[in-house]
Amino acid sequence: MAKLDARRAAAVLADPGPFRAVLLHGDDAGLVRERAEALVRAVLGGGVDDPFRLAELTREEAAKAGTLAGEVAALAMTGGRRVVRLREATDTHATPLKDALATKGEALLVMEAGELPSRSRLRTTAEAAPEVAVIACYRERGEELAATLGRMLKEQGVQADPAALSWLAGRLGEDRMQARREMEKLALYVGPGGRVDEDAAMACGPEGATLDLDEALMAATMGDAAAADRALAAAFAEGANPVQVLRAALRHIQRLHEAALAGGDASVLRPPVFFRHRSAFDRALRLWQAPQLEAVGQALLEAEKRTKTTAFRDADTTIARAALAAIARQASGLARR
C-alpha cells in the first residue's frame, strides 16, 4: 500500500483493522516507537503484558527463514488478536515479510525501521502489498511541531497559548520523546486544567542551550558580534549542535523576512514574537530589508549543506559560528548607514 497521509495514518494507529502489517519508518526514532506502542495498545488493549498475545522479535531472530511467518500464523492461547513486534527492521527483512504475508494468520505485524530510501527493498515490498500500511515518521518542525505539542498538553488536561507553543517548538529540538517529556513536565507545572502561557513556558520549558541560542540569534541580527559569539559558545557548551543552530537561525531570518514584507510590522506574525524578544526583534527589523534577508536565508541553507558534507572534525561547528558572525557583521554595517 502507498504511504499513508496524516489523516489515514491516525485512523490506522487507532484501529489497524484489516491490515496485516504496519511498517513505521523515518528519522524520528521517538515517533516510530510512540506509534508502534499505540498500535500495540490498539490491538491488545489491557493485554499489553500478555506474553501469549505479544511476541517481540530481535532483528536477528526475524531474519531467520520461517520465524516471522511462523509468529504471524500462530494463534493466541488466550484468544484475541496477537501482535508481532519487530524493532530495527531493515532490508534483510523484505523476504521474511513477503513470506509472512503469504501465510494465513490474523496477527498484526508491527515493523519499526529507521530512514528507508524509496528504493529500499523492505519499503518497496511493503508498499506493494495492499495488506500493509506504510507510515512515515519524520521529525516535525515549526507549526506542525507546535500543533503536536498542543495535543500532548491537551492529553494531560492542559491548554496552551499559541505563542508559548511556538516558542517551545523552536527550542525543543525535533526528538519526539524529549518533546513528550517536556510537555509532561509543563503539565505538572501548571496543574490539571491549567494553561501554558509565555511565562510558564519560559519558567518551566527547555533551558540552557536553547536560551543561549536565542540570545545569539537576537544579538547577531542586531549587529552585536561579540554578544552573539559569547551566547553561541555558551549554547554549544550546553549541548547545541551546528545543524540545530543553523536551522534556528533560518527560522529567525524567515520570521524577520515575513515581517519585512508586511512593511516592518511584526504584529502580522503568527504565532506572535515571544514577549521577551519583541524589543530585540523590532530593532533587528528596522535594520534589514526583505531582499537582504532572502540572501541571508540562502546562505544559511548552503551552510547547513556544508555541515553535512564536511569530513573534518569540528568543521561543522566552525561553519555555524562563521554563519552567525557573517550575519552580525552585515547587521553592524546596516546599522552604520
C-alpha positions in Angstrom: 0.0 0.0 0.0 1.2 3.5 -0.7 2.4 5.8 2.0 -0.5 7.0 4.2 -1.2 10.7 4.7 -1.6 12.1 8.2 -5.3 11.6 8.5 -5.3 8.0 7.3 -2.2 7.2 9.4 -4.0 8.5 12.5 -7.0 6.2 11.7 -4.8 3.2 11.3 -2.9 3.8 14.5 -6.3 4.0 16.3 -7.6 0.8 14.6 -5.4 -1.2 12.2 -8.4 -3.1 11.2 -7.8 -5.4 8.2 -4.2 -4.6 7.8 -1.9 -7.5 8.5 1.3 -5.4 8.9 2.3 -1.8 9.5 5.7 -0.5 8.6 6.8 2.6 10.5 9.9 4.3 9.2 11.7 7.6 9.3 14.3 9.7 11.0 12.4 10.3 14.2 13.1 7.2 16.3 11.0 8.5 19.2 7.9 8.9 16.9 8.4 5.5 15.4 8.5 4.0 18.9 5.5 6.0 20.1 3.4 4.9 17.1 4.4 1.3 17.5 3.3 1.4 21.1 0.0 3.0 20.1 -0.6 0.1 17.6 0.1 -2.5 20.3 -2.4 -0.8 22.7 -5.0 -0.5 19.9 -4.9 -4.3 19.3 -4.2 -5.6 22.8 -5.9 -3.0 25.0 -5.3 -4.1 28.6 -3.4 -7.2 27.4 -0.2 -5.5 26.5 1.7 -7.6 29.1 0.2 -10.9 27.8 3.1 -13.0 26.5 0.6 -15.1 24.6 -0.6 -12.2 22.6 2.6 -10.1 22.1 5.7 -11.5 20.5 8.8 -9.3 20.3 11.5 -10.3 17.9 15.0 -9.1 17.5 16.5 -8.2 14.2 18.5 -11.4 14.0 15.5 -13.6 15.0 13.2 -12.1 12.4 15.8 -12.6 9.6 15.9 -16.4 10.1 13.8 -18.2 7.5 10.3 -19.1 8.6 10.5 -17.3 12.0 8.4 -14.2 11.1 5.9 -16.3 9.1 5.5 -18.7 12.0 4.9 -16.0 14.5 2.3 -14.2 12.3 0.5 -17.5 11.7 0.4 -18.5 15.4 -2.8 -18.2 17.4 -3.1 -16.7 20.9 -3.7 -19.4 23.5 -5.8 -16.9 25.5 -7.8 -15.8 22.4 -7.8 -12.4 20.7 -5.6 -11.0 18.0 -1.9 -11.3 18.5 0.8 -8.6 17.8 4.3 -9.4 16.5 6.6 -6.5 17.0 9.9 -6.2 15.2 12.3 -3.4 16.1 15.2 -2.3 13.9 13.7 -3.7 10.7 16.0 -3.5 7.7 16.1 -4.6 4.1 17.1 -8.1 5.3 13.5 -8.5 6.4 12.0 -7.8 3.0 11.8 -11.6 2.1 10.6 -12.6 5.6 7.8 -10.0 5.3 6.8 -11.4 1.9 6.8 -14.9 3.3 4.8 -13.8 6.4 2.1 -12.2 4.1 1.9 -15.4 2.1 0.8 -17.4 5.2 -2.6 -17.4 6.8 -2.9 -15.6 10.1 -4.7 -12.8 12.0 -1.8 -11.4 13.9 -0.7 -7.8 13.3 3.0 -7.4 12.4 4.4 -4.1 13.6 7.8 -3.3 12.0 9.9 -0.4 13.2 12.6 1.0 11.0 14.9 3.9 10.6 15.1 6.0 7.4 14.4 3.9 4.4 15.1 5.3 0.9 12.4 5.0 -1.8 14.4 2.1 -3.3 14.7 0.2 -0.1 13.7 -3.5 -0.5 11.7 -3.5 2.7 9.9 -0.3 1.8 9.1 -1.3 -1.8 7.9 -4.8 -0.6 5.6 -3.2 2.0 4.3 -0.5 -0.4 3.4 -3.1 -3.0 1.3 -5.1 -0.6 -2.3 -3.9 -0.1 -2.5 -5.5 3.3 0.4 -3.4 4.6 0.1 0.1 5.9 3.3 2.2 5.5 3.6 5.2 7.8 6.5 7.7 7.5 7.7 9.1 10.8 9.7 12.2 10.1 10.8 14.9 12.5 8.2 17.7 12.8 9.2 21.4 12.8 7.6 24.8 13.1 3.8 25.0 13.1 3.4 21.2 12.7 5.5 20.6 15.9 3.7 23.3 17.8 0.4 21.6 17.0 1.7 18.3 18.2 2.9 19.9 21.5 -0.6 21.4 21.9 -2.1 17.9 21.5 0.3 16.4 24.0 -0.7 19.1 26.6 -4.3 18.5 25.9 -3.9 14.8 26.6 -2.7 16.0 30.1 -5.8 18.2 30.6 -3.8 21.4 29.9 -4.4 24.2 27.3 -1.6 26.4 25.8 -1.3 29.8 24.2 -0.2 29.7 20.5 2.8 32.0 21.2 4.0 29.7 24.0 3.7 26.6 21.7 5.7 28.4 19.0 8.4 29.3 21.4 8.6 25.7 22.7 8.6 24.3 19.2 11.6 26.4 18.3 13.6 25.3 21.3 12.8 21.6 22.0 14.7 20.2 19.1 12.9 17.5 17.0 13.0 14.4 19.2 9.5 13.2 19.9 10.3 11.5 23.2 12.1 14.6 24.5 9.2 16.7 23.5 6.7 14.5 25.3 8.8 14.6 28.5 8.9 18.4 28.4 5.2 18.6 27.9 4.5 16.3 30.8 6.8 18.5 33.0 4.9 21.6 31.8 1.5 20.0 32.6 2.7 19.2 36.1 3.9 22.8 36.5 0.6 24.4 35.6 -1.6 21.7 37.1 -4.8 20.0 35.8 -7.0 22.4 33.9 -4.2 24.9 33.8 -2.9 26.9 30.8 0.6 27.2 29.5 1.3 30.9 28.7 4.6 32.6 27.7 5.7 33.0 31.3 5.0 29.3 32.1 6.9 28.2 29.0 9.9 30.3 29.9 9.8 29.2 33.6 9.5 25.5 33.0 10.4 25.0 29.4 13.8 24.0 27.9 16.8 25.8 29.3 20.5 26.0 28.7 21.5 25.7 25.1 18.1 26.9 23.6 18.0 30.1 25.7 21.6 30.9 24.9 20.9 30.2 21.2 18.0 32.7 21.3 20.4 35.4 22.7 22.9 34.6 20.0 20.4 35.0 17.2 19.0 38.2 18.5 22.4 39.7 19.0 23.6 38.6 15.6 20.7 40.2 13.7 21.1 43.4 15.7 24.8 43.6 14.8 26.4 42.7 18.2 29.0 40.2 17.0 30.7 39.9 20.4 27.5 39.1 22.3 26.4 36.7 19.6 29.6 34.8 19.7 29.6 34.6 23.6 26.0 33.3 23.6 26.7 30.9 20.8 29.7 29.5 22.7 27.5 29.0 25.7 24.9 27.3 23.6 27.5 24.8 22.2 28.8 24.2 25.8 25.2 23.4 26.8 24.9 20.8 24.1 23.6 22.6 21.0 24.7 21.2 17.7 25.6 23.1 14.5 22.6 21.9 12.4 20.3 23.0 15.3 22.0 26.4 15.3 21.7 26.9 11.6 18.0 25.8 11.4 17.1 28.1 14.3 18.9 30.9 12.6 17.0 30.2 9.4 13.6 30.2 11.2 14.6 33.6 12.8 15.5 35.1 9.5 12.3 33.8 7.9 10.2 35.4 10.6 12.1 38.7 10.0 11.6 38.4 6.3 7.8 37.8 6.7 7.5 40.9 8.9 9.7 42.9 6.5 7.3 42.1 3.6 4.5 43.4 5.7 6.1 46.8 5.9 8.2 46.1 9.0 5.1 45.1 11.0 5.9 42.2 13.4 2.3 42.1 14.6 1.4 40.1 11.4 3.4 37.1 12.6 1.5 34.1 13.8 2.3 33.0 16.4 3.4 36.4 17.6 7.0 37.1 18.7 7.8 35.9 22.2 7.3 38.8 24.5 10.8 38.8 25.9 12.2 39.1 22.4 9.9 41.8 21.0 12.3 44.7 21.6 15.3 43.0 20.1 13.2 41.7 17.2 11.9 45.1 16.4 15.4 46.6 16.5 16.6 44.0 14.0 13.6 44.5 11.8 14.5 48.2 11.5 17.9 47.3 10.1 17.0 44.7 7.5 15.2 44.8 4.2 13.5 41.8 2.6 16.0 41.2 -0.2 18.9 41.2 2.3 17.1 38.7 4.5 16.4 36.4 1.4 20.1 36.4 0.7 20.9 35.5 4.3 18.4 32.7 4.2 20.1 31.2 1.2 23.5 31.5 2.8 22.2 29.6 5.9 20.8 26.8 3.7 24.2 26.5 2.0 25.9 26.5 5.4 23.7 23.6 6.6 24.6 21.6 3.4 28.3 22.1 4.1 27.9 20.8 7.7 26.5 17.5 6.3 29.3 17.0 3.8 32.5 18.1 5.7 34.9 15.4 6.6 36.9 17.4 9.1 36.3 17.2 12.8 34.7 20.2 14.4 34.4 21.9 10.9 30.6 21.9 11.2 30.8 24.0 14.4 33.2 26.4 12.6 30.7 26.7 9.8 27.8 27.6 12.1 29.9 30.1 14.0 31.0 31.7 10.8 27.4 31.9 9.5 26.3 33.8 12.6 29.4 36.0 12.6 28.6 37.0 9.0 25.0 38.0 9.9 26.3 40.1 12.8 28.9 41.9 10.5 26.2 42.6 7.9 23.8 43.9 10.6 26.5 46.1 12.1 27.2 47.6 8.6 23.5 48.2 8.1 23.3 50.0 11.5 26.1 52.4 10.5 24.3 53.6 7.4 
